């Protein structure tokens, strides 16, 4: 695949603007005008998309460390208490021979959040710089993030299920540790960051975007706000 720009005619260049609520497409509508169908304010791009996405990504990155360093599951029995982090649980499953379960937990609880953070950071940085580097691949990457996002809470579900099963058996007590709250925060923050990011910004290379914004009467400050 080529690293060069992909020259396409955008909806903004054609004077088209879609309503983010009902999906109606309007031609010649002014920036900030009300949708004639549902009344939602019309914008060529999501307002404050870059700023909101950066704020959520930074918060998610801060929570990523305690999510992996603090215990997510506490097991109490007659033999004492055991505190397990995500990685210690992966190691335990691997040593016990449950290779498939270890791989699932490692991918869903460690690699997926890290991948989402890295991918969203890359896309936000490229969109902010209005780079035309691999625009098609970046669009595909965003669709991948939407697909895998629904599996991000797998580790939380596993801990909840184990807690219920072990308590029913009565031999031990399993409770969620503070790490699971941090992990849940990472998942929620990355989901919100993905929602706040406008994937159409990936197609706004510098010359094309400037022409479209000029045609709509929007200055640079309004675009990035």
Backbone torsions as a table, in degrees:
resi	resn	phi	psi	omega
1	UNK	NA	148.2	-177.8
2	UNK	-82.8	143.9	176.7
3	UNK	-85.8	-7.2	-175.3
4	UNK	-75.6	172.3	-178.4
5	UNK	-69.3	147.2	175.0
6	UNK	-100.7	113.3	-174.6
7	UNK	-85.0	112.3	178.3
8	UNK	-133.5	155.4	174.6
9	UNK	-90.7	119.5	-175.8
10	UNK	-88.6	161.8	177.1
11	UNK	-63.3	-34.1	179.6
12	UNK	-63.6	-38.1	178.1
13	UNK	-65.7	-30.5	-179.9
14	UNK	-86.3	0.8	-179.9
15	UNK	77.4	22.2	-179.4
16	UNK	-99.4	141.6	-179.7
17	UNK	-140.1	126.7	-177.8
18	UNK	-100.8	147.1	176.2
19	UNK	-82.0	125.4	-177.9
20	UNK	-72.5	-11.2	-178.0
21	UNK	-96.0	-52.9	-176.5
22	UNK	-105.2	-10.0	176.4
23	UNK	83.5	2.5	179.5
24	UNK	-68.3	137.3	-179.9
25	UNK	-102.0	129.6	-178.6
26	UNK	-118.2	143.7	178.5
27	UNK	-111.0	130.8	178.6
28	UNK	77.8	11.2	179.3
29	UNK	-73.1	146.1	179.3
30	UNK	-81.5	149.0	177.3
31	UNK	-60.6	126.1	179.7
32	UNK	87.8	-1.0	178.0
33	UNK	-71.8	158.5	-179.6
34	UNK	-82.2	140.7	176.1
35	UNK	-65.0	131.8	-178.8
36	UNK	-70.2	-10.3	-178.1
37	UNK	-100.4	-46.3	-176.1
38	UNK	-121.6	-8.8	176.8
39	UNK	88.3	-0.6	179.1
40	UNK	-69.7	143.2	178.5
41	UNK	-66.6	134.3	-177.8
42	UNK	-92.7	136.0	177.6
43	UNK	-140.5	141.9	175.9
44	UNK	-64.0	-39.9	176.2
45	UNK	-131.4	158.0	178.8
46	UNK	-59.1	129.6	178.4
47	UNK	-64.6	137.5	176.3
48	UNK	58.9	26.4	-176.1
49	UNK	-60.8	-48.6	-177.0
50	UNK	-63.5	-45.5	-177.7
51	UNK	-64.5	-45.5	179.8
52	UNK	-63.5	-41.8	-178.6
53	UNK	-64.6	-44.0	178.2
54	UNK	-61.2	-44.0	-179.0
55	UNK	-61.3	-43.7	-179.8
56	UNK	-69.3	-37.6	178.9
57	UNK	-66.4	-41.5	178.6
58	UNK	-63.9	-42.7	178.0
59	UNK	-63.4	-41.1	178.6
60	UNK	-65.1	-39.4	178.8
61	UNK	-64.9	-37.6	178.2
62	UNK	-64.9	-40.2	-178.2
63	UNK	-78.4	-14.7	-176.9
64	UNK	-66.3	-36.0	179.9
65	UNK	-65.6	-54.3	177.5
66	UNK	-63.1	-26.9	178.6
67	UNK	-63.7	-29.5	-179.2
68	UNK	-100.7	-18.2	-177.8
69	UNK	-98.0	-28.7	-178.8
70	UNK	-90.6	152.6	-179.0
71	UNK	-65.9	136.6	176.8
72	UNK	-100.0	-17.8	-178.8
73	UNK	-143.7	132.1	179.2
74	UNK	-118.2	122.0	-179.2
75	UNK	-110.8	119.8	179.3
76	UNK	-114.7	130.1	178.7
77	UNK	-144.6	-171.4	178.3
78	UNK	-64.9	-20.3	-177.5
79	UNK	-93.0	0.9	178.8
80	UNK	120.7	-166.1	-178.1
81	UNK	-112.9	143.3	178.6
82	UNK	-126.9	129.8	-178.1
83	UNK	-109.6	122.0	-175.7
84	UNK	-118.1	129.1	169.8
85	UNK	-89.8	177.9	179.3
86	UNK	-61.5	-47.0	-177.0
87	UNK	-70.7	-35.8	178.0
88	UNK	-66.5	-34.4	175.2
89	UNK	-65.8	-39.7	176.7
90	UNK	-61.9	-44.9	178.7
91	UNK	-61.9	-41.3	179.9
92	UNK	-62.1	-46.8	179.4
93	UNK	-62.7	-39.0	-178.9
94	UNK	-66.5	-45.9	179.3
95	UNK	-64.4	-34.1	-179.3
96	UNK	-76.0	-5.8	179.0
97	UNK	94.1	-1.0	178.3
98	UNK	-86.8	70.3	-174.0
99	UNK	-65.4	-39.4	-179.9
100	UNK	-63.6	-45.5	179.5
101	UNK	-65.1	-39.9	178.0
102	UNK	-62.0	-42.0	179.8
103	UNK	-65.7	-40.6	-179.6
104	UNK	-63.9	-47.3	-179.5
105	UNK	-64.4	-40.5	-179.3
106	UNK	-64.4	-44.5	-178.8
107	UNK	-69.1	-48.2	-174.7
108	UNK	-71.4	-34.1	-172.4
109	UNK	-101.3	-18.5	-178.1
110	UNK	-118.0	-53.5	-175.0
111	UNK	-73.3	-41.8	-176.3
112	UNK	-62.6	-49.6	177.1
113	UNK	-61.3	-38.4	178.5
114	UNK	-66.0	-40.4	178.2
115	UNK	-64.1	-42.6	179.9
116	UNK	-64.4	-42.7	178.5
117	UNK	-61.7	-45.7	-178.2
118	UNK	-66.4	-44.7	-177.3
119	UNK	-66.1	-43.9	179.8
120	UNK	-66.5	-37.0	176.9
121	UNK	-62.9	-44.2	178.4
122	UNK	-61.9	-47.2	-177.3
123	UNK	-66.8	-38.8	179.5
124	UNK	-67.2	-41.3	179.4
125	UNK	-64.5	-44.5	179.1
126	UNK	-65.7	-38.1	178.5
127	UNK	-67.7	-38.2	179.2
128	UNK	-65.3	-36.4	178.8
129	UNK	-84.1	-3.7	-177.1
130	UNK	53.7	44.7	-179.1
131	UNK	-79.0	144.3	175.6
132	UNK	-100.3	20.0	-179.2
133	UNK	-74.3	118.8	173.5
134	UNK	46.3	59.0	-177.4
135	UNK	-66.4	-41.3	179.5
136	UNK	-64.2	-41.3	179.4
137	UNK	-65.8	-36.2	178.0
138	UNK	-67.8	-36.1	175.6
139	UNK	-65.0	-41.1	176.9
140	UNK	-64.8	-39.3	179.2
141	UNK	-61.1	-39.8	179.0
142	UNK	-64.8	-39.8	177.8
143	UNK	-65.0	-36.5	176.8
144	UNK	-63.1	-41.6	178.7
145	UNK	-61.0	-39.0	178.5
146	UNK	-64.9	-34.6	-178.3
147	UNK	-73.5	-45.6	-175.6
148	UNK	-80.3	-13.9	-177.4
149	UNK	-61.1	-31.0	-177.3
150	UNK	-70.5	-16.1	-180.0
151	UNK	-97.1	4.9	-173.5
152	UNK	-70.0	-23.8	-177.3
153	UNK	-92.5	14.7	-176.7
154	UNK	-58.5	-43.0	-177.6
155	UNK	-64.0	-38.0	178.2
156	UNK	-64.3	-41.5	179.1
157	UNK	-64.9	-39.2	179.7
158	UNK	-63.0	-45.3	179.7
159	UNK	-63.6	-41.9	179.1
160	UNK	-62.7	-42.0	179.4
161	UNK	-65.8	-44.8	178.8
162	UNK	-62.6	-39.9	-179.8
163	UNK	-61.0	-43.1	179.7
164	UNK	-68.2	-43.0	-178.5
165	UNK	-66.3	-44.3	-176.4
166	UNK	-68.0	-38.2	179.2
167	UNK	-66.2	-34.5	177.5
168	UNK	-65.3	-41.3	-179.2
169	UNK	-67.5	-29.9	174.8
170	UNK	82.3	2.4	-178.8
171	UNK	-85.5	-23.9	-177.8
172	UNK	-156.4	174.5	178.8
173	UNK	-128.5	125.5	179.3
174	UNK	-112.4	126.2	177.6
175	UNK	-128.0	156.0	179.2
176	UNK	-79.6	137.1	177.7
177	UNK	-89.1	176.2	-178.3
178	UNK	-66.8	-22.5	179.2
179	UNK	-63.7	-29.9	-179.1
180	UNK	-69.2	-30.9	176.6
181	UNK	-68.0	-41.5	177.7
182	UNK	-65.5	-39.5	178.5
183	UNK	-64.9	-43.3	177.1
184	UNK	-61.2	-36.6	177.9
185	UNK	-64.8	-40.2	177.6
186	UNK	-61.0	-44.6	-178.8
187	UNK	-62.7	-47.7	-178.1
188	UNK	-64.7	-43.3	-178.1
189	UNK	-65.3	-40.5	178.2
190	UNK	-69.2	-34.0	175.8
191	UNK	-65.0	-43.5	178.2
192	UNK	-65.9	-37.9	177.4
193	UNK	-63.3	-40.1	178.0
194	UNK	-65.1	-36.9	179.0
195	UNK	-72.2	-35.7	-177.8
196	UNK	-76.8	-23.5	179.4
197	UNK	-74.7	132.2	178.7
198	UNK	-94.5	108.0	-177.2
199	UNK	-64.1	-18.5	178.2
200	UNK	-66.7	-21.9	178.5
201	UNK	-63.4	-25.0	-179.7
202	UNK	-66.0	-21.3	-179.3
203	UNK	-95.5	-0.3	-178.9
204	UNK	-89.8	72.4	173.5
205	UNK	-67.6	157.8	-168.4
206	UNK	-51.0	-55.2	-177.2
207	UNK	-69.5	-39.5	-178.6
208	UNK	-67.2	-44.5	-178.2
209	UNK	-63.6	-40.8	-178.5
210	UNK	-64.5	-40.0	178.2
211	UNK	-63.4	-43.2	-178.7
212	UNK	-66.9	-41.9	-179.4
213	UNK	-67.4	-37.4	178.0
214	UNK	-64.7	-38.8	179.8
215	UNK	-65.5	-32.0	179.6
216	UNK	-88.0	-5.0	179.6
217	UNK	75.6	32.9	-178.6
218	UNK	-112.5	131.9	177.4
219	UNK	-88.1	174.4	-175.3
220	UNK	-63.2	-37.2	-179.8
221	UNK	-64.2	-41.2	179.8
222	UNK	-67.5	-32.6	-178.8
223	UNK	-67.7	-45.2	-175.6
224	UNK	-84.0	-10.5	-178.9
225	UNK	-76.5	NA	NA
